[in-house]
Amino acid sequence: MLDEESRPRESSAEELLRRALLDESSAVAVSLKVGGLPVSDSVTVIFHGRRDLGTLQTYVAQGSRGAGTTVAANEMLRVPCDLDLADADDRAEAERLYIEQATAFRDALLSADVVLDVWREPLGELLGSSVSVDHSIELAVRLPAHRLLPTALIAPESHLLVTPVCGARTLAEGRPPMGIACAQQDVIRIYPLADDPERCVADFLEAAADHARTLAQRLEHQEASVERFLELSE
């Protein structure tokens, strides 16, 4: 499950972002394939460092990307959970920290995907409609937290989506804080990853219904105000 594919110019990892580089010689990328995911099936994590910009960033792409594969920028999800190897005294220590932090990130992806799988059945039952899996990098709604995986459960009839989210932090701090985001038009809520899916969906649907009622009342009030205003000109 932990598979590193790295280094020189011939490696697919460096080719992944070649077009975005200002100075190719100052960039290094390492890919980490994570398979066996129940919903996402497999993803590829890309740790990309640039000496010229002083950045070390993490991306997640759908699928298992092998050597020689080119991944376009619009296929990669930026996840702000980055490596921090600054405390390493030498290369051996840096390698140890890398394995430790990359493993923590892999475990976070696995946990989130397993929870997403747990949500799939109760979500469909409570909504009374089919639920599909969407691997889009860009979603129709803006979430108040960062996405962890390019994977979301979509209920088209209800216009509702469910996707794992995380907090921004370095991987030196351990596994990032995670949650499950439910979003429907203007209503978005984030629940703890370990919370009961049925309770969360029921709570979200109640919140969405309350929002719809409030919006209807606001529109009715606005229409009444407009009518009174128009009466003044008669």
N, C-alpha and C positions, 0 to 999 in steps of 0.2 A: 504494500500500500504506500510505502514511502519510497519513491523512485526519483532520484536526481538525474537530470540530464543537463550538463553544463558545458561550458567553457568556450574554447577558442572561437574564432570567427566562423568556422564551419558549423558550429552548433546551431540547432534550430532556435534555441533560446535567444541568442543575440540577434538572429534574423527577425524575430518576432516584432521588434520595435526599431528596426534598422532605419526606416524612413523618418522616424521621429527624432533621431539622434543628431545633435549638433557636431559631435566629435565621436565617431564610432570607437576609437581607441580608448576612450575614457568610460565606456559603458560595459557592464557585465550583467548577464541575466542567467538565472537558474530556474529550471522548471521542476515542478513537483506534481506528479500524477496521483490523484486520489480516486480510487475505484470502489466498486461495491456499494454505491450509494443507492438506497431504495427508490428515490424519486429522481434525482439528477443523473443516476447511473454512474457517470464519471465526470470529473472536472480536472482541469490543469491549473495549478497555481504558478504564477510567474513572479518571482522576486527580481526586481530590476533596479540596478544601482547605476548612478551616473556621477562620476567624479567631478565633471565640469559644472554641474548644477548642485552638487552636494545632496543628492536625493537617493533614497532607498525606498522603493515603493512596491506595493503588493497588488497583483491583479489576479482575477479568477476568470477562466474561460471555460465554456461548456465543452465537454468531450475530452477524450484522452489524446493529447497532441504528441505525436512521436517526432523523432529526428527528421529534419528537413521540412517540417510543417510551418507554414506561414500563417500567422494569426493577425487579422486586421484590427485596427484600433477599436472599431465599433463592435468587436466580438469580445472585448475584455472589460470586465467590471472592476473598477478601482475600489479596493477595500482598504480602509485606513488602519490596518493592523500590520505594522511594518517590523521588520527585523531590527534588532538593536544589538550590534556586536562590539560596541565601543569599549566595553570593559574587558575585552579579551587581551591578554598579555602577549600572545603569539598566535601563529596560524592554527596550532593544535587546539588552543582554547577557543578560537573563533569557530572552528569546525564543530566543537562540542556544543557551543551555544547555538549554532545554526541548527543542528539536529534537534536540540531541545525545543527551540522556538518553532521550527517548522512542524515538529510533531504536535505541539500544542495547537497550532493553527489547523492542521489536518484533523485533529480530534474535534475541534470546534465545528468544522464543516460537516463531519460525520454526525455529530450530535444534532445539529440543526436540520440536516436532511432526514434523519430518523424521526424527529418530532414532526416535520412536515408530512411525512408518511402517516403518522398517527392521526394527524388532522384530516387527512383526505376523506376517509369514510364518514365520520360524523359531520363534516362540513356538507357533504352531499345529502346526507339524510335530513339534516335540519333545514336545509334550503329547499329540499325536494327537487333538486335539479342535478344535472351532470356537472362534474368538476374535471377540468383539464389542466395539464401542466404546460406552463409557458416559460421559455428560456430566454426571453427578450432581455437585453441589457437595459433598455429604456422602458419605463412603465408609463401608463396613461395618467398616473397620479404622482404627486411629489410627497415622499415620505419624510417624516421628521427625524429619521435616523438613517444610518448607512446600511445598505443591503450587504448581506454576507455571502449570498449565493445568487447566481444568475438563474434562479428557479423560483417560480411562484405558482400557487394553485389559483386557478381562475374559474369562477362561476359566472358564465356569460349572461345568463338570464337575470341574475341579481346584480350584475356589474360589481361583483365583490372579488377582491384578491387577497391572498394570504402569502406572506413571504418572510423569511428569517431576516432579522436586522441585528446590528451590533453597534457597540460604542467604539469610538476611535481611541486607540492606545497602542503602545509598542508591545511586541510579543515578549519582550523581556519581563513584562508585568504578568505574564501567564495568559491563559485563555481569555479572550475578550468577553465582556458582558454581552449577553445575547438575549433576544426576545423574538416574539412573533408579531408581526404587524398585520392588522386587518384594515382594509381600506375600501371605501365605497363612496365615490364622488367626493363630497366635502367632509366626510366623516372618516377619521383615521384614529385607531387606537392600537397601543402596543401592550402586549401581555407577556408575562414571564414565560420563558421557554418551557418550564416544567408544569405550567398551569393546565387545568383540565380543558380540553378542546371544546367540549359541549358547553361548559359554563361560559367560556370566552365567546363562543359564537352567539349564544343566547344573550349575553350582555351586550355584544356589539349590535345585534339586530334591534335590541331595545333602544340603544343609543341612536341608531340610525332612524328608528321610528320617531323618537323624540325630536330629532333634528328636523325631520320632514314636517312634523306638526308645527314646530316653531317657525319654520320657513313659511308654511302656508298662512299662519297667523300674521306674520310680518307682511306678506304680500297683500293679504286682505286689508290690513291696516293702511298700507301705502295706497291701495286703490281707493279706499274711502277718503283719504286725504286729498288725492287728486280730484275726485268728484266734487268735494267741497270747494276746492280751489277754483274749479271750472265754473261752479255756481256763482262765484263772485263776479265773473265777467259777463254774466247774463243780464 
